[in-house]
Amino acid sequence: MPRDESVENRLSETSRRHFLQTGGVAIGSLAAGLDSTVQPSSARAALIEAPAKRAIVILLQGGCSQLDTWDMKPSAPSEYRGEFDSIATTLPGYRVCEHLPRLAARTDRFNVLRSVHHGTPSHEAAIHWVLTGYDYPGANVTTKNRNNQPSVGSFVAKLRGPSRPGLPAYVCVPDKGQLGDRVRYAGAHFLGMAFDPFESGPVPTDATSPFEVPPYLVMSPSIDAGRFQDRQGLLQRLDTLSRESDASGMMTGLDQFRRTALDMVNHPVTRDAFDLSQETPETRQRYGSHKFGQRALLARRLAEAGVPFTLVNFADNQDWDTHVGNFTSMKNTLLPRLDQAVSTLLDDLTERGLLDSTLVAIVSEFGRTPKINTTAGRDHWSDVFSVVLTGGGLKTGQVLGTSNARAEIPQDRPIHYNDVLATIYRQLGVATDRVFQHEGRPVPVLYHGTPIPELL
């Protein structure tokens, strides 16, 4: 659909493995991931008060259609409204897609933001924006396929740290790649490899297959505990660089990385957190015998164990990029699985007393074009799309913002995507005005964005 220049003007904004191989650390490769120029300076040295202890961010990578989920337009012409009917929800007057019946029965327990927008319809740049809060002009799968700024999860890992020994501060399920691993925008960039996400690795695509614990959490059978400790002692004796003489702080950062890696390999809490075999068959079936359900269940286990930030990708490549056959894939696969996985996650967190302290967000890099294309699909659209937020101390049961009659642009209460990130940071106790120095330039956690007051 052609983009209206007036829309562009109205919505324009100022833009911007493995740890440890068993038994030792590859110092050279790790050191290369640490930027010695990073020196934090902050308007506030301490974390602000944190209502949320942890966050689960579900990424519908590819771009989820707002008109076929949370922002339906039953009065719009057929070439806009699409094939689906709407159904009533627990909120008076608010209706959602007929293929989300479980979530429709739980709308009083979360918030829907229908007027979210940012500035780019490019997959690469939009994914970077959604995962970091910064634009990345020219982002692509060849020359600009790694972070230009640290990801939200990496900032949380840096500023909050792990909640308990042996547990990573930031996990990506299944990995930190997007677009079929052609880009990786969930990393730490200049914060250093110590704050990169831990990757769960492939999760079962059904409710009966076992989940193989990540191999980097399992000691090689050929190395017993004594031999392992001997190797670490040898490494320490070989490492004679005085930390006092290391003004860059790089070796101190490497020490931190090594300690975290060793804790994770040696600590049962980490392996237990990833072990889906500890769940009953009934629970696994409840979440769904598909990748969405099993990834959501793993995210719940990680949250329950205390991981501060878990990013869950509900796509392997671009599952939600529905240029062709939007309604078929949404009806038969995407929406029923999303409905089951997320509704069960919310129920499970509630039953375990975890939702009030666990922020849950459902995001996508953008929405889809209001007008249906010639292949029964919808194309990229960043001018308005929808986000779901709940838990972590937020008020619930609200539908904020509207789009115009054809879901083309915000009609009232526009919400820039950075406001969503500012809200997540606030609930996790991370001050967005925290500033780091990188290559001689000050880099704030978030260069603009304000927490959404109606949710606080």
N, C-alpha and C positions, 0 to 999 in steps of 0.2 A: 504494500500500500504506500503510495507516495507520502512523504513526510511534509507536513505543513510548516512553512517557515515561521508563521506566527506562533505555532506551538513550540518550535525550537526556541524562539525568543522568550516566550513566557516561562519556559522551564529551564532556561540556561542557568548554570551555576559555575562559580569559579572552581576550575578543577586543580588535581594532583593524585649410605645404609648403614658396614653397619656400625652400631656403636662400637661396638666392641665385637671383634671376632673372638670366638671362644678362646679365652686364655690370654688375651693381650689387647693393647690399643695401638692402632696405626697412627702414631703421633703426627706424622707429616700430613696425612690427608685431613685429619681433624683440625690441625692448626690452620690449614688453609681456609677452613670455614669460619674462623673467628676474626672479627675486624678489630684491630687494636686501636682504632681511632674512636671507638664508642666510649664516651664518657657521659654518664647521665647527669643532668642537672634538672632540678624540678622546682616548680612553684610550691609544690607540696611534696615533701620527702616521703610521707607515709601514705599508705592506702587509705582511701576514704571508707567510711562505714559500708559494709557489704551485706545487703539483705540476702544475696544469693551466695551459696557456697560453691556452686558449680553451674555449668551451662552445657546444654546439648543443642547444637545447631545442626539442623537437617537441611542439606542443600539439594534442591530439586534441579540438578545441573542439566542445562539445556534450555531452560526457560519455560516456566509453567504458565498456561493460559489463565489469565484472570477471569475472562468471560465464561469459562467452563468449569469454574470452581467456586470462588468467593464473591465474584462481582458480576453476577448474571444480569442480562438485559432483556427480559422477556418482551418488552415493548418495542425493541429495536427491529429494524428490517431483518428478514431471514438471513441475508448475507452477512449480518453482524452477529445476531443472537445465537446462531448455530442450532444443533440438533437436540440439545438436552433440555429437559424440563427442570424447573426449580422445585424444591420442597421446603416446607416450613422448618424452622429451627426452634430452639428453646428461647430465643430472643424475639419478642413480639415484632412483627413486620419484617424481619430479616429472613431471607431465603437463600439457600445454597443449592449446588448441583445435586440432582437426584442420585448421582453415583457416590455421594458422600453421606449416606444415611447415619452411620455411627457418629461421625463428627457433627452432623446436624443436631443430634440429640445431646451434644456436649458443648454447644457454643457458649453457654453460660460459664464455662470453665476456661475459656481462652479469649483472646482479643484478635480481631481481624482489622488490619490496616489496609484500606482500599485505595488510597491515594498516594502510594509510594512512587517515587521517581528518582532517576539519576540521569546522567548525560550521555550514555553511549549504548547503541544497539549491537555492538561488536561482542561476540562471545568472549574473546580473550580479555579485552579491556573491562568488560562488565564483570566477569568472574573475579578479576583482580580487584575491582572496586568493591564488590560484595564481600570479599575475604580480607580486605585490608582497610577499606575506607578511603583509598586513594585511586584516582584515575591513572591510567597507564597508556597514554596515547601511542599508537603504533604497536601495541602488544600483538604478538603473533606466535605461531607454533615453531618458529625456527630461530629467530635472533632475539626475541624478547619473550621467552617462555619460562622465565623464573621471576620471582618477586622483584619488584622495584621498590617496595616498602615491606616492612615486617607484617605478617598476618596478625589478625586479632588474637588467635590462639597463642601465637608466639609472644605477643605483648603480655597476655595473661600469664603465660609461663614465666616470663622474665620478672614481672612485678609481683606475682603472687607466689610462684614456686609450687612444688609438690605439697600435697596436704599431709602426706605420711611417708615414712621411709619405704623405698622400694617401688614407689608408684610414680609413673610419669605425670607431669603436669599438663600435658597436652597430647591428645591421641587423635589420629585420623583413621576413620573406618571407611573403606578398607586401606586407603593409602592417601598420600598428599597430592595425588595427581588429578587433573581434570582433563576434559576433552580426550578421553582415552589415553591419559598420561602424556599427551602432547604438550601440555603446560602444567606447571606446578606452582601454584600461587598461594599455597598454604604454609610456606616456609618462613624462616626467621630472618632472612636477608642479613642485614648488618648486625643484628643482635647476636649472631653466632650460632654455630651448629648445636650448642647446648640447649637452644630453645626451639629447635626444629621439632615437629611432631613425631611421636612414636607411631609407627604404622601397625595396625592390627594384622594386615595381610588379608587374603581372601577369606570371606565369611561364607558359610554354607548358603546355598540357594534353595534349601528346603529345610523342613523342621525335624528331619531324622538323621541327616548326615552329621558325623562328628566334626567338631571344629578343631583343627590342628593348631595348638598353641604356637604363637610366633617362634620360629626356630632360634632367634637370637635370645630367647628366654630359657633355652634348654642347654645345659652343659653337655659338651661332647662326651660320649661314653668313654673315650680314650683318655680323658683328663679327670682325675679324681680331685677332691677338694684340696688335698695336700699339694698336689702338683700345681693346681690353680694358684694357691697362695704363694708357692715358690716363684711362679712367673711374675706375680705382682710385686713381690719383694725385689726380684731382679730388675724389673722395670723402674722401681723407685730408686735403686742404687745407680742405675745408668743415667737417670734424670738428675743431673747435678746442677742445673741452672738455678741460681739463687733467685727466689721470688722477689726478694727485696730489690734486686738489680733490674727487675723486669718492669720498667716504668709503663710499658704499654698495657699491662694487665692481661696479656694474651695467655700466659702460662697459668695464671690464676683461673682464668676461664676454662682452660683445658683441664685443670685439676677438678673443677666443678663437674665438668662433663664426665670425666673418668669416674668420680665418686658415684654419680647418678647411674652410670652404666653398670658399675659393679653391684650397686644396691639392687638394681632390677634383675640382674642375672642370679643373684644369691637369695633374693627375698621371695618367699612363697606368696605373699600378698599380690604380687604382680601376676604370677601365673594363674592364681585363683580368679583374679578379676577378669581374665580373658577366657576362662574355661567354661564354655557353654554346656559342657557335659554335666555340670552341677545343677543345671535347670531341669525341672521335670519335663517329660514328654508333653504333658498337658500345657505347660506354660509356653513351650516352643510352638506348639500348634496354635495356641491362642494368639500369638503375635503374627503368625502366618507362615505358611510353607513356601516362602519366597524370599528373595534377597532383602527386600525392604523390611520385612518382619524380623528376620534374624539379625540384621544390622541394628535395628532399633532395640532389640533385646540385648545385644552386646553393649550398646550405649547405656542402657539402664544399669547393667552390671558394672560398667566403668564408673558411672555416676554414684552408684551405691557404695563402691569401693572408695570413692573420694577423688576421682580425677577432676580437676578444676574445669577443663575445657575439652569437650569431645565434638569433633566435626564429623558428621555422618553424611556420606554422599549416597543419595538414593538414585544413583545412576552409575553405569559403568563407562559409558561414553557420553552420549547425548540423548538419553532416553526421553527427556522432556522437550526435545527440539522437534516439534511436530509440524514440520513444513508439509508433510504428506500424510494423509489419513489421520488427522488430529482426533477426530471423533471415535474412530475405531480403536486406536491405541489407548485413548483416555478411558473409554467405556470398558474395554475388555481386560486391560492390564493395569494401567497407571493409577487410576482413581480408586478402584476397589482395593488394591494393595496399600496405597497410601492411607485410605480410610481405616483399614484393619490395623495396620502397624501403628499409626499415630494415636488412634483412639485407645488401643491397648496400652501403649506407652503411658499415656496420660492416666489411665485407670490404675496401672501398676504403680506408677510413682505416687499417686494419691493413696492407694492402699498401704504403701510402705512408709507413708509419712514423709515423702521426699519432695513432693511437688513444690511446696512452699519455699524450699531452699534450692530448687533446681530450676533455672530458667531454661525454657524450651522455645526455640525459634524455628520456624519453617520459612526458608527463604529460597529465592531463585535469582539468577543473575538479571533477569528482566521478565517481562510478560510476553504476550503474543499480539500480533496485529488484530485490531478489532474486525477488520473485514477479512472474510474467508477467501483464500486464494483459489486458483483454478484446479488444485489437486486436493481439495477438501482439507487443506491444512491452514495453519496460521504461521506467520513469519515473526521476526524479532520486533520487539516493541518495548522501549525503555521509558516512554513518556508517562506511563502509569501502569502499576502492577500491584499485587497484593502480597502481604506478609502476615504471618500468624505469630503472636507472642503470648506466652503465659508463664506462670510459675515464677520462682525466684523473687517473691515479694511483690510482684506486680498486681494491681487491680485486674479483675477479669470481667468477662461478659460485656465487652464493649466492641462496637463497630465504629471505627474512626475513619472519617474522610469519605468522600464520594468521588466518583468519576462522572464525566458527562454522560449523556444519553447513550453513547456508543462506546463507552470505556476507552476514549482516546486520550484524555488528559484529566488531571484532577479538576473537580468542580468546586469543592470546598475542602478546607483543611489539608492543603498539600503537605506531604511528609517526605522530606528528602531522605534517601536511604541512610545517609550518615546520622540522621536522628535516631534511626533504629539501632545503629552501632553505638551511638552515645548512650542510649538506654541500656543496652547490654553491658557496656563498660561500667556504667554507674552501678547497676545492680551487683556486679562482681567486685565493686570497690576499687576500680581502676580509674584514676584521675586522667581525663583525656588531655589535660594541659601539661602532663609530664613531658619533658623535652629531653631528647637525646642528641648528641653531637655526632654527625656522620659526615666525613669528608669536609669538615669545616663548616657545615651548615646545621642549624638547629632543626630537628625533626620532631614534631609533637606526636603523641600517640594518635591523635585524630586532629586534623587541621581545621575542620569545622563540623558542626553537628551539636544538637542540643537534646538532652533527654526529653522524651515525650511526656509532658506534665499530666495528661489525663490518665496515664498508666501508673503514676507514682503514688 
